[in-house]
Amino acid sequence: MEIFYSVALLIVAAIIANILYTIFPRIPLTFYQIGCGFLLTLLPLFRNYSLYPEFFMVGIIAPSCLMMAAPLIPAR
């Protein structure tokens, strides 16, 4: 259940960062995401949070590589 709460809080933080970006677009979205991530570290749930490199590769790197290569794949 702790993993569910962790993922839910990360999604909520991303949504809050996007809402703040739409209100104040002069500041880059990345800074809002970093700020939300910093605020999440203040919660006791994320005190000992660690992201395994395998999950990072599968969840972040692989989809972004696939999206970058999608225009290069010929259509049927």
N, C-alpha and C positions, 0 to 999 in steps of 0.2 A: 504494500500500500504506500510505502514511503517513496518508491519510484514513481508511482502515479502522481503523488503530490509534487514531487520534484519537477516532473515533466509539465504538469499543469501550471505550476508557478513560472516556469521558463516561458511557456506560451503566453501567459498573462503579461509577463514582463515585456515580451516582444510586441504584444498588442498595445500596451501602454506607451512604449517607445514610438510606435507608428502614429498613435493619436497625438502625442506631443509634437511629433515632426509635422503633422498636418496643421497644428495650431501655430507653431513657431518654425517655419521652414528655413529660416536663415542659418540655423545651426544644423550641421550635417546629422543624418540619422544615426551614424555610427556613435556619435557622442551620447545620444540618448540611450542607445543600447548599452554602452559601457556604463553609463550612470545607473541604469536599471540593474545591470549585473552587479555593480558595487552595492546597491541597496539590498540585493538578494543575499549578499555575503553577510549582511548584518543579522539575517534570520538564523535561528539555531539549527534549522533543517539543513542549511547549506554550509554549516561550519566545517564539516569534514567531507565535503562533496568532492569527488574525483571523477574525471571523465576518462575512461579507458581509451587508449589510442585506437584500438580496433573499432570501437563504436564511432569514433570521430572519422575514421577513414570511410566506413560504410555509410554513415549518416550525413556527412558533410562533403567530403572530397569526391566520392564516387558520383553522387548526383550532379555536382557542379561540373565535373568532367564530362558527364553524359550530356548535359545541356549545352556545353561549349562545342561538343562534337556533333550535335544533332543537325546543324546545317550542312555538314560535310557528308552525311549519310544520304546516299541517293534514294529518291522515292521510287516506289514500285510502279 
